[in-house]
Amino acid sequence: MPAIPFALQPVLSYKGNMVDLLERQLAQLLAESERLRALLRALRAQRSETHILLQHEQRGTLHLDRIRQHRMYLDWLQDRIDEEQRRLAELEGRIAAKREELIAMMQDKEMLERLREKEEDRFLARLESQEADFHDEIALTQFVRTNTQEPN
């Protein structure tokens, strides 16, 4: 069967490549998001452990240096948690934007694929019509030959 012509094939190929690229980029962003979430869980766990240590230090014999160190560490942990939460919120915005971009590109690709399928259907219908015309011509030629031959 001859190649089915589709004028927008380069655009469809480009859209397909872009969908693949956007899927990979979204996967990277999602992996980064999961990494940040794990880091936040670890920082929060460390903050809880340090807070418990601070409470123990405040109940027993007071060691002001240790208490001050625990409080400084807790402040640092809170600052780090706040920063990571800000980064995660920014990343979530980028993920949402990338998802929208991917969805739009997938819709464009689907539309082009439907156009290609319609073009294939039209091409095959034309091909079948031409084949039917060819068969009709052969049948007509055979009919004319058999009916116009003089009997011997």
C-alpha positions, 0 to 999 in steps of 0.5 A: 500500500502506498504511503498515506500522505498527511501534510501535517505529519511534521507538526504531529511528530513535533507535538509527539516529541514535545509530549514526551519531553513535557512528560519527562520534565513533569516526572523530574518535577514530581521527583523533586517534589517528593524529595522535598517532602521527604526532607521536610518530614526529616526536618520536622522529625528532627525538630520534634526530637530536639524539642523533646531533648530541650524539654528534658534539659529544662526539667533536670539540672539546668545546663544553660549552654545546652538549652541555648544550643537546643533553642538555636538549633530549633530556630535554625530547623524552623528557618530551614523548614520554612524555606523548604516549604516555600520551595515546595510551594513554588515547585507545586506551582511549576508542577501545575503549570507543567501539567497544564502545558502537557495537557494542552500539548496532548490535546493538540496531538490528539486533534492532529491524530484525528485529522490524520485518521480522517485523511487516511479514511479519505485517502483509502476511500479514494483508493478503493474508488479508483480500484473499483473504477479500474475493475469496472474498466477491465470488466467493460473492456472484456465485455466489449471484446467478447461482444464485438468479436466476429464469430468465426 
